[in-house]
Amino acid sequence: MSTSLIYLLTAIVFEVSGTTCMKLSEGFNKLMPSILIFVFYGLCFIFQTLSLKKIDISIAYSVWSGLGTTLIAGIGLILFRESMTLVKFMSMALIIVGVVGINSGR
């Protein structure tokens, strides 16, 4: 696995962590999750930038946003007990298809 891909996957983990902290902060009413939003997003953008040394921006961003969106939907479903409708499931599938399509069009 290339270093750039590791950077990209690390950026995704930090982005998902930051977004999860948004929910946990309860509108900036809880201090630690509120602080962690900025820490995680700062680290996310550092690693995203490092990944762009060797990965095309269109590919890096589509993977970052698509995988991040899908992971957050899963976290919402499992951790926050959000509903999973057929429309949500199909929409996540379309996001994945779109990311694969962008990556295959290199």
KACORHU-V558489 format. One record per backbone hydrogen bond with DSSP energy under -0.5 kcal/mol. NH is the residue of the N-H (numbers start at 0). CO is the residue of the C=O. If there is no record, write none. Layout:
# KACORHU-V558489
NH_CO / NH_CO
This chain:
# KACORHU-V558489
5_1 / 6_2 / 7_3 / 8_4 / 9_5 / 10_6 / 11_7 / 12_8 / 13_9 / 14_10 / 15_11 / 16_12 / 17_13 / 18_14 / 19_15 / 20_16 / 21_17 / 22_18 / 23_19 / 24_20 / 25_22 / 26_21 / 28_24 / 29_24 / 30_28 / 33_29 / 34_30 / 35_31 / 36_32 / 37_33 / 37_34 / 38_34 / 39_35 / 40_36 / 41_37 / 42_38 / 43_39 / 44_40 / 45_41 / 46_42 / 47_43 / 48_44 / 49_45 / 50_46 / 51_47 / 51_48 / 52_49 / 53_50 / 54_50 / 59_55 / 60_56 / 61_57 / 62_58 / 63_59 / 64_60 / 65_61 / 66_62 / 67_63 / 68_64 / 69_65 / 70_66 / 71_67 / 72_68 / 73_69 / 74_70 / 75_71 / 76_72 / 77_73 / 78_74 / 79_74 / 81_75 / 84_82 / 88_84 / 89_85 / 90_86 / 91_87 / 92_88 / 93_89 / 94_90 / 95_91 / 96_92 / 97_93 / 98_94 / 99_95 / 100_96 / 101_97 / 102_98 / 103_99 / 104_100 / 105_102
